Amino acid sequence: MKSPFAKGLFDGIPIALGYLSVSFGFGILAVRSGLTTLASVMISASNLTSAGQAAGIGIIAAGGSYLEMALTQLVINLRYGLMSISLSQKLDGTFNTPRRLIAAYGITDEIFAVASAQKGLITARYMYGLISVSTFGWCLGTFLGASAGALLPSSLTNAMGIVLYAMFIAIVVPPAKKSRGVLAVAGVAAFCSMVFRYLLPQVGGGFAIILSAIIAAVAGALAFPAAGEEGERA
């Protein structure tokens, strides 16, 4: 019988493999934006959030302010707080405050999904195993991507840098095909982003992301309130 830590490691291998390819694209993007390989890996080691890291790199490259960075990360990563609250109901009695803080560091969409699907209560050792192997895959992919970005010709790295954006598309398309609300919100966000990009370039990249997300979320909540409630009942 596997120990909780070993089971966490085993369950996290698919996540690590997926992170390896996605973070490879982030590493290339980071180096292309002027960061060193070490800085790129340190960002991945301290921030397990693909969307947040990609947005942060954009703000760094544009010379954005700390306020832009803070607000952008708050908006993009707010969902992790909700995931942590939900997952806290499955933690066993061994989780004291330090252990909860360690587990909170590693909450991502994929880790949350795998941990939530476990039967019964979750031990701290299981979460450590799950988070450890997933974080390793994320950091290793970043290192490989950043190293490749520093060595390979720009024509090749430009093509490979699309991996991160392809992941975002892959996340949005399946739910958008099933829900008009999701499709509408994604469309409004994309439209707002283009408006800020081409018509209001004086608005910083970080604030553009924040405003686009808020406008799209409010529009979706007003236009499709009943659809959201029906989806929850289902």
Secondary structure, DSSP 4 states (H G I P E B T S, - for coil): ---HHHHHHHHHHHHHHHHHHHHHHHHHHHHHTT--HHHHHHHHHH---HHHHHHHHHHHHTT--HHHHHHHHHHHHHHHHHHHHHHGGGB-TT--HHHHHHHHHT--HHHHHHHHTSSSPBPHHHHHHHHHHHHHHHHHHHHHHHHHHHHS-HHHHHHHTHHHHHHHHHHHHHHHHH-HHHHHHHHHHHHHHHHHHHT-TTS-HHHHHHHHHHHHHHHHHHH-HHHHHHHHH-
